Structure formats: structure tokens, C-alpha cells
């Protein structure tokens, strides 16, 4: 995986039980689902790269294939930016030259040297530089009518909104850095509001990643926001440039068209059409759906340092899905492997250690051997039984039997059990199973003991973070109760 230290972006690694085939158009543009794993070229010239931060050598093809497509696209912008700032993260393992990620026409990836002088056996560059290719491509090319139109639509939208200073709205006006007059850009449209200074760039055709990264770095350095605007967007037909903009912008893409301009002028507030990914977890698998909405520009979350603006916070919602996925995996493991019959079997221990490592990444501690920690296993059994309305981890059919077991053997888990019963709506079930009234009498006596400060009911402090993560509703109620009663936790 790409280490998180490379930047602010989050790099999830989620196994997918199904393969996603790339989508093609009549013009052979390849569109790949963001959650499909990236594909390296068959025989890369650079076969190994060195991570200068971690001091590790990676097989280039395996490095690429270990990442989902969307994450790798976002990462390649960060890799390119680090290289432009003369702080490369990855270098060729043979010659030590900085490298960056490049995609073929079929969106298959490989690493390329920043420069080549013939000293390395890996040859990754053609005879023309990117600057020469750009010069040939755009030599004598007049600005397209489509580009003129979208600039005009952006300007109309801005002028409709009194929140923008009309004197600052301009097309193709030179923007120089205050500390370096030789550093300048000429954004398609620029404007200033109470939120800051903005540069709007219309993306209509193929743009080199180097250009995208360079503009992002310039506007960050001058303290301004760069907003990329598309003429249209289709999740099923995306060019590489669109992907570079999309996945480095928290999976949000913005469009300005005739409808959004009309709404902006009618409401006198700048509106854009936003296309964004929404993650969801079903059956332990995280998938995405695409949505779109016409939104206010003022509603966008704007991050100056990351040069991002977004309406929907994909990364935060994805993190919630990943947390939920992990919770479900832990509960499934416990239900399947921690019963009286299965508890402690060595063939299941490796799976638990894998879950333990993933929990540790979220600062959640669990024991190496859960069956050997009576306080932890007691808490898990108590909460899961309370939520299920039956015994989980114990040989009990009824909830009231679980209640007596906890009161006698694991009183420190009694509060967690009680809140689990409450969260699941099983209070009446528990009462209905107390045909002899023994539980009611015991509950009354324990209530008196608890009010008198009996420490045996205090939950084990070391497992409270795990409880809060694995069972948020139960954990929140227990934490509030402990806080309000001034209970001191103990370890078990």
C-alpha cells in the first residue's frame, strides 16, 4: 500500500469479491471503476522502486496492483507534486532517479524516470518531452468555441452572485505571485469573495498531469483556491484527465452549464452541478453509487492546503463504511468462532490477529488471545447476547439465563449488557422470561449495591475503547453513565 505519510489523502485497501471490467467507448477510451484494482503494464521497464521515507524496495507491478484504481490516481498527483518540489518519495531502485506514475491509453500503470541520460538500463521515455508534445499539440490551435462558452458561463454565474466582487471577476487575466513576479498563471476566470480568491479553470480536453499539479501548487503558494470546472461529466466515460481531477478532489466533479447559470441568475447565488461518489456497505462489501446535485458554491467545503473543494465528503463517509465493515467482521468472527465448542481453536487465531491489527490502526486495543481474557470475552458475550436477545458465546437459549450468568460470573459487564438490552429493545423480552421473579429481585439488589459504589460493577477501562468502537450506541450510553455517576474504571 502507499503509506499514509505521503499526504493527507486516505488510501483504503478493501478486498472485492467480484471483478469489475473496464468500460470502453467507441473511441476506445477506457473507464475503470474506482474500486477495481489498478493494473500494471505487462513488462514494466522499471521493475523495482525505492521508498525514500520508509527505506523499502517495492516490486513496481505488485505495488500498483495492490491499490484500487481511484486511490492510485489520487496518489499519483501527490507523487508528482513531491517530485516537482524536489522532495521525491519514490526513486528507481537501480539508478536512484525520481520516478512518477504514468498510465497507458488503456489506463495500465508503470513508473517513469523524471529524466533519462542513458545511464539506467530501464528506458521509460520517448524522444519527446511533455513540453515538446504540448507545443506540437497546441501549435497554431485557436481557442475552441466550447472553451470560450464555458468561460462565459462561469463568468455569468459569478456576476450573478453579489457575494463576489465584480471588479475582481475577469477572464484570462495575468496572476503573478507577489514574492516572485516571474511566477504567474493566467486562469480562465478569476474572482474574489469573502471566502478568498478563486481561480476557475475549464477542463475540456486532455491536460498533462504535470500541468494540473503545477497549477495546484501555484495557487496554493499564493493562498488562493483552484476550482476545476467541466462542461459535462459521465461516470461511465471518463478520460484520464477527468480522473486526475476527480479522485484528487475527494471524488467530486463540478459542471457549469446553461441550467446552472439560469439558476444562478434567478437566485443571485452561484450554483454548480456536482457529481460525486457515495459509498455504502452491504453484506460486508463496500460499493459506490454515483449521485448528482445542483449545489450552492458557498456550500462547498474548501481546503486551501489540499487544493480541494467538495460538496460530499467521500473520504469521511468511506471511513465510516470501513469502520462498519470491520465491526461486522469482528462480530461475525466472534459469533462463528468464540462459541463454547469453537473457543480457543488455533486454526482461528490467525484471523483474530489480522482483525486485531486492523483495529490497532484505529487505536482500538484488543487482547492477543480473546478466549484467555475473561474480562474482554465476558464483555463481548454480554453485549452480543443483549443485542441478539439470546446467548452468544454461552450455552444459553434465553436472555434471562445470560443475565444471571453475567451477574454471577462477570458483574463488570453487567452495565454493558443492560445498555445492549436497552439499545436492542429487549427489555420486555427479558422481563417475560423472568417467570420466577428471581431476576427482578436480583436486579433490585444490584441496583442498591451500584448506588452504594460497589466496584465490582465498574466496567474494565482497558476495553472501553473497543466497546465504543465495536458497539457505538452501547458504548456511548455506558460512557455517559460512567461519567455521570463518577465511576472509576478498573482493568480486568
C-alpha positions, 0 to 999 in steps of 0.5 A: 500500500502507499503509506499514509505519510505521503499526504493527507489523502486516505488510501483504503485497501478493501478486498472485492469479491467480484471483478469489475471490467473496464468500460470502453467507448467507441473511441476506445477510451477506457473507464475503470471503476474506482474500486477495481484494482489498478493494473500494471503494464505487462513488462514494466521497464522499471521493475523495482522502486525505492521508498525514500521515507520508509527505506523499502524496495517495492516490486513496481507491478505488485505495488500498483496492483495492490491499490484500487484504481481511484486511490492510485490516481489520487496518489499519483498527483501527490507523487508528482507534486513531491517530485516537482518540489524536489522532495521525491518519495519514490526513486528507481531502485537501480539508478536512484532517479525520481520516478512518477506514475504514468498510465497507458491509453488503456489506463495500465500503470508503470513508473517513469524516470523524471529524466533519462541520460542513458545511464539506467538500463530501464528506458521509460521515455520517448524522444519527446518531452511533455513540453515538446508534445504540448507545443506540437499539440497546441501549435497554431490551435485557436481557442475552441468555441466550447472553451470560450462558452464555458468561460462565459458561463462561469463568468455569468454565474459569478456576476450573478452572485453579489457575494463576489466582487465584480471588479475582481471577476475577469477572464484570462487575466495575468496572476503573478505571485507577489514574492516572485513576479516571474511566477504567474498563471493566467486562469480562465476566470478569476474572482474574489469573495469573502471566502478568498480568491478563486481561480476557475479553470475549464477542463475540456480536453486532455491536460498533462498531469504535470500541468494540473499539479503545477497549477495546484501548487501555484495557487496554493503558494499564493493562498488562493483556491483552484476550482476545476470546472467541466462542461459535462461529466459521465461516470461511465466515460471518463478520460484520464484527465477527468480522473486526475481531477476527480479522485484528487478532489475527494471524488467530486466533479463540478459542471457549469452549464446553461441550467446552472447559470439560469439558476444562478441568475434567478437566485443571485447565488452561484450554483454548480452541478456536482457529481460525486461518489457515495459509498455504502456497505452491504453484506460486508462489501463496500460499493459506490453509487454515483449521485448528482446535485445542483449545489450552492458554491458557498456550500462547498467545503474548501481546503486551501492546503489540499487544493480541494473543494467538495460538496460530499465528503467521500473520504469521511463517509468511506471511513465510516463504511470501513469502520462498519465493515470491520465491526461486522467482521469482528462480530461475525468472527466472534459469533462463528468462532468464540462459541463454547465448542469453537473457543480457543481453536488455533486454526482461528487465531490467525484471523483474530490477529489480522482483525486485531491489527486492523483495529490497532490502526484505529487505536482500538486495543484488543487482547492477543488471545480473546478466549484467555481474557475473561474480562474482554470475552465476558464483555463481548458475550454480554453485549452480543447476547443483549443485542441478539436477545439470546446467548452468544458465546454461552450455552444459553437459549434465553436472555434471562439465563445470560443475565444471571450468568453475567451477574454471577460470573462477570458483574463488570459487564453487567452495565454493558449488557443492560445498555445492549438490552436497552439499545436492542429493545429487549427489555420486555423480552427479558422481563417475560422470561423472568417467570420466577421473579428471581431476576427482578429481585436480583436486579433490585439488589444490584441496583442498591449495591451500584448506588452504594459504589460497589466496584465490582460493577465498574466496567474494565477501562482497558476495553472501553475503547473497543466497546465504543468502537465495536458497539457505538450506541452501547458504548456511548450510553455506558460512557455517559453513565460512567461519567455521570455517576463518577465511576472509576474504571478498573482493568480486568 
